[in-house]
């Protein structure tokens, strides 16, 4: 039996809406990973953004220091605090 597709909320430009920083912090996560399409990435502390902001809200604001492209994929950093797995950044 086929399962019905879930309606995923999207921004007006079609990008998927991601969780808020408040929801992320409630899960005990304190950092984000920011990925450019060119492969550059950085780990950031999420304290600078308020709880009501969605991760997807800040994605268009990033400009890659490597290629100069605008826009990025922002994800929770599940490995922050584990020095063997974490991406180091400012």
N, C-alpha and C positions, 0 to 999 in steps of 0.2 A: 504494500500500500504506500502510495506517495504521501510524503508530508508536505503540507502547504508551506510556501516560502514565507519567511518573516519579513515584514515591512521594516526595513532599516531606515531610520530617520536620516535625512540628508540636508545639507546646507543648500541655499538657493542656487549655488553654482554646481551642485551635483556631488560635492565631496561628502563622504560619510561623516556623520556626527559621532565624535568619540566621547568618552567619559569626561567628567569634570575633574579638576584638580582635587576638589573636595572628596569625590568618590574614590579617587586614587589614594589620597592620604588616609581615608577610612580603611583601606586595605593594608595600610602600613607601608606604603611606597612613598619615597621621598625624592626620587630623581626621575628625569626623563632622558631618553635617547633621541637625538635629532639626526635624521638621515637625509642626505641630499641624493638625488637620482644619480649623481656622478660617482657615488661611493664614499664621499667624505662623511664623517659623522662626529658627533661630540656628545658627551654626557653633561647634563646640567642639573643643578639643584632646582627643585620646583618651588622653593619658598618665595620666589619673586612674583608668582602669579596667584591671584585670589582664588578661593574655593569655587566660585561660580563660573569661572572660565573653563571652557572645554579645551582639551588638547588640540582638537581640530581648529579651534578659533585662532590659535597662534601660528599654525602651519604656514599660511601665506606670508607671514612677516619675516621669515628667516631668509637671509641672503648668504649663500655659500661662500666661504673665504677661499675655496679652491677654484671653483669655476665661475663664480659670480651669478649663478642662477638663483632666482627667487622661488621660494616655496620649499617645503620639506615635509617629511613624514615624521611625526612626533609620537613616540610610544613610551609607556611606563618602563622604567629601568628595574626589572625584577631582580637583577643580579647586583644592584648597588649594595655595597657593604661586603661583598665577597671579592677580595682583591685578585683572586685567580680568574674570575669571570668578568669583572666590571671593565667597562671602557673608561679610561681616565680622561678627564677634561676639567674645564673650569666651572 
